[in-house]
Amino acid sequence: MPDSTPYPEFCPNPRCSYYNRAAAQAAGMWYKPHGRFYTRSRGWIPRFRCRACGKTCSTQTFSLHYWTHRTVDFVYLQQALGSGSGLRSIGRYWRSSYRVVQNRVRRLARNSLTLLEVALEEAQVAEDLVLDGFESYVRGQDFPADFNLLGGAKSQFVYGVSYSALRRRGRMSAEQKHRQKLLSFYWHPPKNSVGSAVRLLLQDSVPLFQRYASIRPLRLYTDLHPAYPPALRSIPALQLLRHRRRLEHHAYSSHLPRTRSNPLFTANYFDRQIRTTMADHGRETVQQAREVNCAMERMVIFVATHNFFTPHRVSDHADPRHDPTHAQVAGLQDQHQLRWVLSRFHTHRHLWGHLKQPKEWMRLIWQHGYENPPAFGKDLRPSPCVMALPPGPLCGHLSA
């Protein structure tokens, strides 16, 4: 499929009436030709002007390669991220800088969020759910992190993901204890960060719980983490479902054998897949994540790849394209709108203003809403050095 359409799909001005894609398509010729310009990377590009507000755009405005000087293969990028390749190794393959790769990862992450939002918009969940945290670290082992994932007990479809910073615990040497004490003088994770992240994920998933509970009681499986029961009690809608016996919370030990009969099999499955496929979460990795928001972008790309592009179970077929994916097993890949977004996943860009029912956990990833722990120098004092791309102000063409 081409990377851009031969005509503008909508007006890129958010304040214009033709910013709405359906309104622009219904109006027909809401634009008029406005010349063209030449680029060394893509040749002549036609331009257009909106008849309503006068905003100009080009065919590249709607391409995933918008505002770039070279065309890269997003299919390869998705496959490389899902096979344990680091950003610098991808850059060496492309003969590009680290910042170019990170920019393309950000674009692919936003398409992944769009894909998940469309799938969850009217999703009819037909399975019990599993909630658990995947423990890793960002920047170094002094800054543990918990990636909370909500998945289907049958399909292993990921319905949401959130992030929480942790305090380092476990066995430490005397030197490590001294270092941790000095670091905690300058920074420490927010209090009850796991409970807040889990509450955010559950609050965004209330419509899923309600749609399923209207058919039969829903079971939510978790481990024995003490943050889960208070998070459930803090959400009135879920408390009402529990009072009506339409929602059951079952907690199990995370030390049970990791077999298919384990109710927490889905969480253990996520743990294995993330460790296997993501470079920044492998055991004893040298490619650890250095920035929280960038780590969450790569995590949401993993979620989209896992849900919509990975077979539910490995088979002996030479061509796995006909094997059912996790989304198909969950019954979420038959929507016309979802198939349309999937067909444009590697070619066209999507805007935040076009999402109909975005979740709060999606907004935090899209708009880089997570706070980073400070970078420390060799003297264990906060350092002004930048460990990754700045998470604050984004380029205008990526903040829409």
N, C-alpha and C positions, 0 to 999 in steps of 0.2 A: 504494500500500500504506500502511496506517496506520502512524503513528510508534510505536505501542505495542500490545501484545497485550492482550485483555480479561482475561487471567489471568497469574499469574507463571510463568515458564518454568523457574526453578530457584531454590534458596535462595541469596541473595547472601553468606551466611556461608561463607568458604573452609573452615572447620573442620567444617562440617555435611556429613552424608552425602548430602544432597540438593543440594549445590553442583554435583555432577556432573549435567549436563543429562540424560543417558540414564537415570540412576537416578531422577531426579525424574519424568521422563515415564513410566517403568515403574511407579512407585508410584501415579500418579494423583493423588488428593486428598491430597497431602502438606501442604497449607496449609488454612487456614480464614479466612473473612472477618474483617477487623479494622477495620471502619468505613470512613470516607472523609474527605477534606479538600478544601477549596476553594482554588483558585488563580485569580487574575485573568486569567492568560494562557491557561489551559486548562480552567477550570471545575472540576467535581467530579472528584476522582481517588480510585478505590477502593484500600483498603489490605488487606494480607493478613499473616498470621502463620504461620510455619513450625511444624508440629506436633512436629518433632523437637528443634529448638534454641531456638525462641521468637523468632527473628529476624523483624523486620517489614520489609515492602517494599511497593511500590505498582507499578502498571502502568508508571509513568514510570521505574522502576529499570532497565528493560531497553530504554529508548528512547535514541536518540542525543541527544535533547534533555534528558537527565537533569540535574537540578540547574541548570536555566536558567530565566530569567524571560521569555524570548521565543523563538518558533519561527522558525528561519531555513531557507532553501532550500539544502540540501546539494548538490543537483544543480547549482544555479547556482554554488555555491562551487567545485565541481570543474571546471566549465566555465570559470569566470573564471581560476582558477589555471592552467589549460591553454591560455589564450589571451593570456597576458602581462600580466594585471592584477595590480597591487600590492595589498598588504593594506589600505592606506589608501583606495585607490580602491574596493575592495569595501566597506569600512566606510562610505564616503560613499553608496554605492548602497543599503546596508541602513539608513543613518542610525544606525550603531552605532559604538562606539569601537574603536580598534585592538586592545585586549585581547579584546574579544568575538570579533573575527575570528580572532585567534590561537588562542583557545580552541577554536573550531570547526575550525580547521585541524588542531589536535592530535587531536581526536576522529576526523576523517576519516583522518588518518595512521594511527591505530591500527586502524581498519577496513581500511585498505590493507595493513597488515602481516598482519592476520588472513587476508585474501584470498590473499596470497602464501604464507603458511604452509600453508594448505589445498591450494593448487595444487602446492606442492613436496613435500608429505608423502609421496606415492607417485608422483612424476612419473617417467615413462619417457621419458628424453631420446632423441630420434631424430635428432640433428644434432650437428655439431661445434660447439665453443664458441670464443668470442672474449673475451679479457680485455684491458682497456685503461683508462686513467685520463682523466677529463675534468677539465681544469684550469680553475679559476676562483679566486675569492677570497671571503673572509668578513670583513666589517667594513671592509675597505679593501685597496688593492693592496699594502700592506705585509705582508699576511697571506694569501699564496696558499694554495690548497687543491686537493687532488686527490680527486675522486670516482671511485672504482674501480668499474667495472661489468663484470659477467660476463653475456654474452648469447649467444643462439643464432645461429650463422652463417647459417642458412637463414630462421628465423622472426623474428629480431631481438627475441626475447622476453628480457626482463631477468630473470636468475635470482638476482641479488644485487647489493648496492651497499654500499660501505664508504667511510670518510672518512679522509684523512690530511692533516696540516698540512705545509706546505712552507716552505722559506726562500726569500725573494725573490731572484731572479737575473735575468740579462739586463742590457741597457744601462740605466744610471741616470745622472742628472746628479750633479754634485758635491753639491748640496743633498740629493738623495735618498739618496746614499751616506752622508752625514753623519747623516741621519735614521735610516737603517737601522742604523747603528752604535750610535746611542743606544738604539733599541728593543731591539736584541739584548742590551744590558746588563741589561735587566729580564726579557726573555723570548726564548726560541728554541724552535722546534719539536722534538719528540722525535727522537732519532737513529734513522735508518732507519725513519721513519714510514710510508713507502710500502711497504716490505717487510713491516712488521707488519700493515698494513691488507690487503695482498694475501694474506698468509698466513692471516689470519682468514677471508677470503672463500673461499679454496681449501679450508681445513679444514672449513668448513660445507658445502661442495659435494662432499665426498668421496662420500656416498651416490649423488649424481647421476653422478659419474664411474664408480663401480663398477657401477651398473646398466647404463650404456651400454657400458662396456668388456666386460661379459659377453656382449654380442652381437657387437660388432666393435670394432677399435681406434678410440680416440677421439683426434681431433686438437684441440689447444689452440693457437689463434693469438694471438700477442701482438706488440707492437713490440719494439724493441731495448733497452728499459729494463733497466738492470743489476740491478734488484731482483727481477725475475721468476724467473730460474733459481735463486737461493738460496732463494726462497720455496717453489718446487716441491721442492727437495731437502730442505727441513726437515720435510716431511710424509711419514712412513713409508709410509702407505697409497698415496700417489701415487708414491713411489719404487718401491714393489713393482709397481705397474701399469706403470711405465716399464721396469723390469727384465724384466717378462714381455712387453714390447712390445705392451701393450694401451693405452698412452697415449703420444702423440707430441707434442712441443712444437716448434712452428714459429714462428720469430721473423722479422719483416719490418720494413723501414724505414717509419717513419710519414710519410716524405716522398714515397712512391709516389703516383701519380695517384689521386684519390679516385673511382674508378669502381666499377661493380658487380663487375668481375673482380678487384678488389683483395681479398686474403684478409681485410684489416682493414676491409672495407666496413661491417660491423655497428658497429664502434667509431666510424667516421666518421658513420654514420647517427645514432647516439645523440648525437654532438656537435652535429649540425645541429638535431635535434629539441629538445634542451635549450636551445640558444641561441635557437630560434625561439619556444618556448612558455613558458619560465619567465622571469619578470620579473627575478629576481635574478641571472641569468646572461647577459643580453643584452650585446652589445658596447657598451662605454662606458655601462653602465647607471647610472642615478641611484637605483635601487631595490635596491642590493646587499644581500645577507644580512648581518645584524648579530649573529647568534648561531648557533653551529654546530649545536646540536641542533634548533633551529627550521628551519634550512636543510635538515637531513636529513629532517625531517618532510615538508617540501614536496617533496623529492626522491623520497621513497617514494610520495607521492601521484601524482607524475608517472609513476613506474614502474607503479603499478596502472592508471592511466588509459591509459598506453601499451600495456600488456599485454592488458587486458581490454575496453577501450572504444574503442580506436582501430583503424580498418581497417588491415590489413597493407599494403595498397597503395591509393593514391588511385584511384578509378574515376570513370566518368562518370555513375554512378547518382545520381539526385536524392535517394534515401533510402539512406544507406550502412549502415543497421542490419543488412542482410542480407549485407554483405560480411564475409569472414572476418577475424577479429582476429589479432593476433600469437599469442595463447594458442591459438586454434583451429589455426593453422598448425603450432604446436609440439605439437599433440595433447594439450593440457592443460585443455580447457574442457568435457570430456564427463563429468566426475565429478559424481555426484549431490550430494555435500557442497559442492562448489565452486559449483554452480548455486544451492544454497540460500543460501550466504553472499552471492553476487552479488545475489540477490533482496532481501536485507535491507541492502545496502551503504549506502544513504542514510537508513535509518530506525532500525536497531537497533545498540546498542553491543555490543562484545565485550570479554572480560576476558582478561588475560594468563594467568590460571590455567587457562583452557579450551584454550589452544593445546597440541596434542599433542607436536609436535616443533619447538619454536621454535629458530631459529638464533641464534648469538651476535651476529651483525650486526643481527638484529632486536631483541634485548634492548637493545643500545646505543642504538637509536633510541627504542624504547618507553619505557625508563627514564631517558633523557637521560644516557647514560654518557660522552659526549664532553666533553673539557676545552676551554674557550674561551680564546683569547688574551686578555690583560687589555686593558681600555679605557684609552686614553691621552688626557690632556688636551692643551691647546695647548702646554704647557711640556714635552711628551714625557715626562711622569711618569704612572705608573698612576693612573687616576681612579676614584673610587668610583661614578661615574654608571652607571646601568643602561641598556644599549643596547637590550635586549629583555626579554622575560619571563625571570625567574630560572630557570635550568635545574636548580636543586637540588631542594629539597623541593616536591613537587607536592600538589595538593589531594587529600584522602582519596578522593573519588569518582572520581578519574582515576588513582590509583596502583594499583588492583587488577590 
